[in-house]
């Protein structure tokens, strides 16, 4: 089987409401979709969702990178996944979202050729994945009202954004725990604190049973992350500090995290995600699969990975709930809060209108 053609297009969809994190405010879902054709008549679909203040990419740069990769792909066997990743890395450093779009489409092709749903192709035996829902930064009372609403809807896991104002962060958590006493809570500071503030907030969050705190300090401060983890009463998760398998290796060597947040858009897709998870698992570090603002296509690929890897503890795969992708997603998974049920048809099970 050989790759014959690569198609790519950009899509921009407004969110139901702006989403606020410590790094900025997000108004739209912006993605680049890929369709890869083969001479066997099998087509694969992929998605790349760049985030300027996380991955350093834009829609335009993702599309441009995919066009640069197209000559590398044409004529290749889609099963030559390591060779293709090496070729993309030699052509262009970083650009994880563009590489993820190609990678996801290749895994769609491979699993279709194997006549297996992606989660089984990756080694999984279950097709249901429980997800959380994220609460953006806002007035503490409004955040608590949202937590109560999510609890009523059936979510058992929520993630709370923080890092903009420590006093508001503390008040929001107090109100959230009172409003939703039974939910499991993680907090994501998105690099918003220094070591001292992080330790103060962690002691505060301990009162409310917070189960993990994500990226409390700047991405580059691995020493700071390790210092926080050494004194934290709550498990610490690395997110923006971990893009590559090499980053994961550094984090586990330095004892900087209890959990690593793997995002396909950061690391370049399922192939690199498996490497990061293997490094973490060998060191006794658990993982979470997270997302950018991705449609059901990339979410399904990430959910298939969760379903195939027992070391993945959490699935923070909620972005498709924040906007309407029905205009371009023509086939999808089943969803009933808080469960994604992956299709048993061959491939990812999600397709995009081109």
N, C-alpha and C positions, 0 to 999 in steps of 0.2 A: 504494500500500500504506500502511495506517495501523496504528499500535499501538492495540490494543483493551484489553489488560489486562496488569498486571504482578503476578506472584506472587513471594513471597520466603519463605524459611524458614531457620532456623538448624540447624546440625549440629555436634555436638561428639564427637570420637573420640579415645580415649587413644592416645598414642604407644607404640610397642613398648617404649621406655625413655626416661627423661627426657633432654632435650637441653640441654646447658649451654653458654652463651656468656657473654662478659664482662658483658653487661647483665642477665643473669638466667637462670633455669632454666625450661624450657618442658615442660609435661606432656601437653598435648592439642593436637590440631588443632581449631581452632574456625573455622568458615566460615559465610557466609551465601550461599545459592544463590538465583538469580533465574531465573524463566521469563517471557519476554515473548511474548505472543500477538499476532498480527496478523489483519486482516480478509482476508488472502490465504491463511490457513491455515498459514502458516509460523511456527514457534516457535523462539525462540532461548534458549540457556542461558548463564548467566554466574555468576561466583563472586567474592565479596569476603571476603578473609581479613585482618582488622585485627589489628595487633600493638600493644598498648598502649605498649610502650617503644620502638617504632620509628615507627609512624604516628600514635600517639595515639588509636587507635580500639579499641573493643571490639565483640564480636558484637552487643551490644544497640544500640550507636551506629550500626553499619553498617546494621542492620535499620531503625532509625529514620530514617536518612538516605534509604534507598531508598523508604520510605513517603512522605517529603516530596517526593521526586522524581517519584512516580507521576503526580500531576496534570500535571506538565510534559511527561510522555511520552505520555500518552493523546491520541490523535488525530494524533500526529506521524508523519512519514515516517521509518522507521528508517534510511534512507540519508542523512538530514540530520544527519550525525554532528557536524559542527562546530557547527551551531545548537544541538543538544542539549547538547553540552559547555558551550557558553557559558551556556545556561540553567541548567545544574546549578551552574556556577561562580557565577552571579549569586545563586542561591538559597542556596548554602552554600560557604564557603571550605574548602579542604583536603578531608578525607574521601575520600582517594584510593581506598581499598578499596571504598567504596560506589559511587563513580563507575566503578571498574574492573568491578564486577559488571554494571552497566548497559552499559558499553562492550563488554564481551566478548559479552554476549547480542545486542547490535546487530550486531556483526561476524558472529556466527553466522547471524543472519537474512540479512544482506546477501550473504554467501557462498553460503548456501542458495538465495537468490533468483537469484543469478548461475550456479547449478548448478556451482560450483567448490569444491574443498576450500579451507579458509581459507588455507593456505600459498600456493596459487596465486592466490587473490583478492588477497593482499598483494603479489604479484609474484614469488613464489619458484618455483624449478624443481626443487628436491630435496625429498624427503619424509623424509629421515633426519637426525637430530640427535644428536650425541654429547654426553652429559652427564657431569658429574663427580659425586663423592660427598663429603659434608662430614663431617669428624670433629669432634665436640664436645669441649669442654674436659674433661679428666679426668686421672688419673695418667699421667705421661709413658709409662710402660711399657705401659699399656692403650691409649693412643693409637697407639703404635707397632704393637702387636698388631693393632689395627683397620686400620691402613694396610697391613700385610702381607696381611690377609684380603681387603681390597678389591682389592689388586693381583692376588691369586690369582683373584678373581672375574672379572677382566677390565677393571677400571677403569684407564684410562690417565691420568686427571686426578683429583686429590683437592684438597679445600680443607680447611685446618686452622684451627680456631678458636683464638684466642689473646687476650691482653690482660688476663688476670686476675692473672698473676704472671710477671714477666719471666724469672726464673730457671727456672721450670717450662716457660715457652714455649721457651727455648733448649734445655733438656734434651729436651723432647718432639721438637723438630725434629731434633736429633742422632740420636735413636733411630729416628724415622720414616724418615729418609733411609737409615739402615743397614738397616732392615727392608724398605723398598720402594725399592731403588736406581733403578728404571727409571721410576717415575711422575713426572708433571709436578705440581708443588706450587704452590698459592697459599695465602696466609695471610690470615685475616680477624681483625683486632684489635677490631672492633666498638667503636671509639672509646676503647679501653682505655689508651692511652698519651698522654703529652705529647710535645712535639717532641724533647726530649733523649732520652727513653727510646726513642722511635721510631727515631731515628738509630742508637742503640746496637744495637737489635734488627735493624735492616736490615743493618748490617754483619755481624752474626752469621748472619743468614739467607743472606747472599751466599755463605757457605762451603758451603751445602748446595744451591745451585742453585734457590732459590725464585724463581719467575717473576713474581710480583706480590704486593703487600701491600695489603690493602683497609682503608680507613678507619682509619688508625693513630691519628688524633687526634679530639677531639670534633667533632660535626657542624657546629657553629657557627664553628669556628676555620679558616676558609678561608685566612687568612694563614699559620697554622701548617701547614696541608696543603701550601700552596705552598712554604713553607720546607723541609719534609721532602722534597718532590719535587725541589727544586733541588739537594739534596745526597745524594739516595738513589742507591745503586748498582743498585736494583731498581725496576721500574715501579710506580707508585703508582695505586691505584684509589679513586675516590670512590664511596661508597654512601649512607650516611645524610646526607651533605652535598648530595645531589642528588635532589630530589623533582620538580621542575618544569622546563620548558624554560628558564625564567628562571634557575634554579639552574645548569643546564648552561652557559648563556651566561656566567655569572659565573665558573664554574670554568675554562672554556677561556680567558677573557680574562685571568685572573690566573695562568695556567699552573700550576694546582693539581693536575692529575691527568693521567696517561697513558691511563687507562681510566676509563670511567664505568659503574657497575653500574645498569642500568635494571631496575626492578621494577614490574610492572603495578599492584601494590597501592600503591606509593608515588605513582606519577604519575597514576593514574586510568585506565589501560587502554592499548589498542593505539594509539589516536589520538595521545595525548600521547607515548607511547613513540617513535613515528615522528618526532615533532618533536625530541625529545631526541637521538635517533640522528642526525638530519640536522645539528643544530648541532655535535655531536661530530665527525661525519665531515668536515664542512666545515673544521674546525680541525685535522684530522689526529689526532684522538683516537679510539681504538677503544672498543667497548662490550662489556659482558657482560649477558646476561639472567639475573637472579637471581629468587629466589622467597621468599615467606614459607612458612608451613606450609600449603600449598595441595594440593587434591586434583588428580586427573588432568585435571579440567576446565580450571582456570586454567593448569596446566602445559602442556596441549596448545595453548592460545592463545599462551603465551609461546614454545613450541617452533616454532609456525608463524611467529612473528615472526623467530626466529633463522634459520629456513630461507629467509626472504625478504630478509634484510639481510646482504650480504657484510661490512659493517663490524662486525658482531657477532663477536667473537673467541672468547668462551667461553659455554657454556650451563650455568649452575649451577642446574639444574632437577631436584633430587633429592628433594624433600620427600615425594612420593608413596610413596617407599620406606620411610618411617618409620612408617606406619600403614596399616590396612586400610580402604579405602574401598569395598569391594565391596558393602556394604549399601545404598549410595545411588547409586553409579555404575553405570549400566545398559549403557553402551556406551563403549568406550575405544580408545586406540591400542595398537599392539603394542610390547612392550618386551623387549629381550634385551640384557643388560648389555654395554656402556654405551650402547646405541643406542635411541632412541625412533624408531619408524617411524609417521609420521602417516597417517591414513586418506585414501584418495582419494575418499571419498564427499563430497558437498557439505556445507559447514559445518565446524565445529570437529572433528566426529567423536566427541565425547564428550557423553553425555546423562546427566541426573540424574533419579532417581525423585522425583516430587512427589506 
